[in-house]
Amino acid sequence: MNLFVGDPEWGWWIILYFYLGGIAAGAYFMATLVDLVGSKRDHDLARVGYFIAFPLILLCGLFLTVDLYRPERFWHMMFKSEIVKSAMAAGWPGTREGWSLMLHAPMLKYWSPMSVGSWALTLFGLCSLLSLLGSIWPEGRLAWMFRRSLFGKLLAIVGCVVGFFIASYTGALLTATNQPIWSDSVWIAPLFLTSSASTGIAAVVLLTRWRCVAGRDSLDRLEHADRWVLFLELAVFTVFLATLGPFIIPMLSTWQGLLLVAGTLLLGVLIPLGLHLRVGEVVGRTEIVAAVCVLVGGFILRYGIITTPPALLARGPTHVVQFSPEEGRARGGGPGADPGNHGDLSKLQPRTEIPDK
């Protein structure tokens, strides 16, 4: 029995959305950084990042749609259905009246995470598509329009901001719930953000090595940046574990929680860092092994974060009660902390209904 909230029953579609969306955002960020401040010799790396971002974010939109209870109604999150129907009845897209009505159909519910997330995915998809078109022919007119011109640079900056919003808002969304673990740390969003950067760089490294589209100097600079990102991810993950406090013990009692901690630390951070530091400049097979470990560790992070709370909920009140959102927020003094709720939570009993007389 869960005293606070039910299991959201998120499956593989959501796990893959979290994972691939993070890679897409990280790859786009790296490509934008190279385009804006890198040398001309590094621009092939940016092209690789754009080639990664659009297909992955397209898959993310597909996964979210399939995960809906009524996938065919996904557009209701973005448009007012009654206005769309009126526009269609007025002859849209073949009539001026239909277009006049359709202009009033878009709908943004700023208070709804699903609505904001849908529009963010759409905007990031548009930015990554245009950047991809500007990368197919590096010396063509589209490359100048969508990458080298002022419009192209603004496009990349907007896409980068929206992409990192997608990578981090999922973590903030988890924190806002009453699920165990999710509600006990505000560091899930920063953790997803740093993991997004590391997995995005790793994907670019692997694709660059496979296609041989960049020089050794460019790859060395990319590996140097990856080293600093991994250090940052290690620091954020350590803080995340520290914020859980004593609650980390019941979390580690599940195999999902143990996989989250051990898999993320070893495969996602420590082994790649060790490979970087041991050989200085990571080359050859070692470079590929480090990138693969980062990608596997990034997947384990999302899988563990999403599946550990349901595993705790399945164990009943004796485990779940230790993850009271009030207790977790009271310890950190964060929003929602109730100073009158500091009692011994282990003494709580499931509520019993009193029948009407």
N, C-alpha and C positions, 0 to 999 in steps of 0.2 A: 504493500500500500504506500502511496506517495502522499505525504501530508501537505504538499505545496502545489504541485502542478503535474499534469500528465506528460507522458512520454510523447514528444513531437513526432516520433516515428519517421525520422528522416533516414533515407536509404542512400543507395549508391548514386542516384542522380544528383543529390545535394552535395555529397562528398566530392564528386567529380567537378561540380560547379565551383565549389570553394577552391579546389586544387588547380584546375585549368585556368580559372579566372585570375588566380594569383600569378601563375606563370605568364599569362598574357600581359598583365599589368607590369610585371617586372621587366619583361622583354621590351615592351614599348617605352618604359622609362629609360632603360639603357640606350635604346636607339635614339630617343630624343636627346639624351645627354651627349651622345657622340655627335649627332647632327649639329647641336648648338655650340659645343665647346671643343669638339675633337678636331683633329687635323683631317685633311682631305684623304689621307691614306687610310683613315679609319672608317670612312663612310660605308664601306662594304659591310662592316659589322652592323651599322644601323639598318641596312637593307635586310639583313638576317632577322633582326628584331622585329621589323614590320611584317616580314613573312610569317613569323610565329604568331603575332598578336591577333590578327584578324581571324584566321581559321579557328583558333582556340576560343575567342569570345563568341564566335558564331555557334560553336558547340555548346557553350554555356547557356546561351539563350534557348537552344533546343532542349537541353537538359531541364531547365526550369519549366519550360512549357509542358514537357512530357510528365513532369512530376505533379502537375496540377490535377485536381480531381476531375475537372472538365477542361482538358487541354484546348479544345476548340474555342473556348471563351477567353483565351489569354489576352486578347486585345481589349477586353473590358477593363483591364487595369490601367490602360493608357487613354482610352477614348470613351466618351459618353455614348452609350449604345443607342439611346433614343434619338440623339441627333444624327448619328451615323445612319440609322434606318430612315430618318426623314430625308437626309441627303441622297440616299440611294433611291428613295421614292421620287425625288425631284429630278432624277436623271443623272446624278454624279457617276462618272466624271465627264459626261458629255454636255452638261449645261452649266451656265453661269450661276443659276440659283443653287444647284447642287454644290458647287465649289464654295459659294457664300455660306451655306450651312455647314459644310465640312470644316471650314476654318474655325468654327466654334466647338468642334468635337474633341480636340485634345484636352486631356484632364490630368493635372498633377495634384495629387493629394500629398502635400508636404508632411502630413502627420502619419502617413502610411509607409512603412519600410518597403512594402512590396511595390507600391507605386513609384517611390523614389528610386528604388533599385532597378525597376523596369526601364525608366527613362535614362538612368545612368548607363545601363547596358546598351541601350539604343544609341546614346550619344558617343560612347566609347567605340561601339561598332562602326559608326559613321566615320569617326576620326581615324580609326585603324584601317578602314577600307580605303580612304583617300590617301593615307600614307603608304599603303601597299601599292596602290596604283602609281604613286610617284616613285616607287622603288623597282618596278618591273623593268623599265627602260631608264637606266641611270643618267643618260645624257639627253633624254627626250624632253618634250614640252611639258608633259605631266610631272616629270621630276622637278623641273623648275617651278611649276605652279604649286605643287603639293609638298615640296620639301625645302627648296632653296629660297623661295620668295618670302616676303614678310608674312603673307597669308599662310604659307606652309609652316613657318616657324610658330605662328600663333596657333595654328591647328595642332601642331605637335605638343605645345604647352598645355592646351586645353585637354587633349587626349591623355596626356600624362597625369594631369590632376584628376580627371574623371576615372582613369584606370586605377590609380592608387586609392581613390575613394571606394571603388568596387572591392579592391583587395582588403581594405581595412574595415569597411562598414559592416561586413559580415561578422567580424569579431565583435564590433560594438553592438550589433543586433543580438548576438549570443549573451553578451554581458547584461543586456536590458531584460532578460528573461529571469524566471525564478528557478531555472534548472540548477541542480547541484554542479559545482565547479564553475559553470558559466557565470553564475551570479556572484561568485566569491572572488573574482579578480577582474580588474579593469585593464589588464595587460594583454588580453587576447587580441585586441585590435592592433596594438603595436607589434605583437608577435607575428600576426598574419602579414603585416606590412613588411617586416624585415625578411620573413621567409619568402614573400613574393619577390623581393629584390634578388635574393640568392638563387631561387629556382629559375627566375627569368634569365639571369646571367648564365646559369648552368645549361639551360636549353639553347641559348645562343652559342655557347662554346661547343656543344655537341654538334649542332647543325653546321657551324662554321668548319669544324674539323671534318665532317662528312663531305661537305661540298667543296672544301678547300678554297674559300672565297676571300680569305683575308691573310695578310702577312703575319709573320712570326712576331713582329714588334706590336702589332695591334692586339694579338692574343695575349701577349705578355702584360700589356696595360690592362686588359680586361681581367686577367687573373689577379693582378694586383688589387683592382677594385673589389673583386670577389672576396679576397682575403679580409679586407676591412668590413665588408658586409657580414661575413661569417662571424667575426669578432662581435659585431653589434648584435647579431641574432643570438649569440651565446649569452651576452649580457641580458638581453630582454627575456630570454627563456629562463634564466636564473631568477630574475626578479619575479616572473610569473609564478614559478614554483614557490618562491618565498612568500608571496601573497596568499597562497593557499594555507600556509601555517600547518596546524595539526591535521587539517582536512586531507593532507596529502597521503596519510596512512591508509584510510579506507579507499582512496582512489587507487593506490598501488595494490590493494587486495584484489582488484580485477585485472584480468589479463590485458584488457583494453588500456587501462591506465598505466600498467607496466610497460606496454608497447609504446604508449605515448611518450613516456619519460625516457626510457632506454633507447628506443628507436630514433627519436628526434635528436637526442644528445649525441649518440654514437654515429649513426649514419648521416644525419643531417648536418652536423656541425663538427664534432671532434675529429672524425676520420678525415674529412676533407681538409680541415685546418692542419692536421698532422701532415698530410701529404704536401700541402703548400709549404709549411715551415721546414719539413725535412729536406726537400730538394731545392728550396728557394724558388726557382722558376719551374712551375709544373709543366712538363713536356711529355709528349708521346702518350703511351698507355696510361701513365699515372694521371695525366690531365683528364683523360676520359673517365677513369675510375672515380676521380674526385667529383666530376660533374654528375655522374650517375648516382653516387651516394647522396649528393645534395637533393636531387630530384626524388629519390626514394624516401629520404628523410622528410622532405616537404609533404609528400603524400601521407606518410605515417602521422605527421603532426595533425593534418586535417581529419584523418580517419580517427585518430585517438580522441581528439577534442569532441567530435560529434558522437562517437559511440560509447564513450565512458559514462556520461550521465545516465543513459538508458540502462546500462549494466548495473549501475548503483541503484536505480529505481527498482529494478527487478529483484533486488535483494531485500526489499521491505523497509519498514520504518527505522529499524535499528541502524541502518546505514545512511538512509536519506536524511534523517533528522539532524545529523551532524553538519549538513550543508544548508542550514537555514539561511536564506538570503538576508534576513534581518541581522543575524549574528555576524555574517561575513561583512556586511556593510558597517555594522557597529564597530567591529574591530578596526576597520580602516577609516572610520569617520566619514564615509562617502555619502552620496545622496541616498536618502531613504533610510538612514540609520535611525533606529528607535531606541533612545536611551533607556526606556522602560522595559526593554526586551533582552536583558542581559542575564537571565536566569540560566540554570542548568538545563540545556535542551535535551539531554539524555533522559530527563524525567517526564518528557512529554508523552502523552498517550494518544492513540488515535481517537478522534472525536466520535462519540456515540450519539445517535439521534434519540431525542426524547419524544415518544409518541404523544399525539394530542389526546387529551382526556375527553 
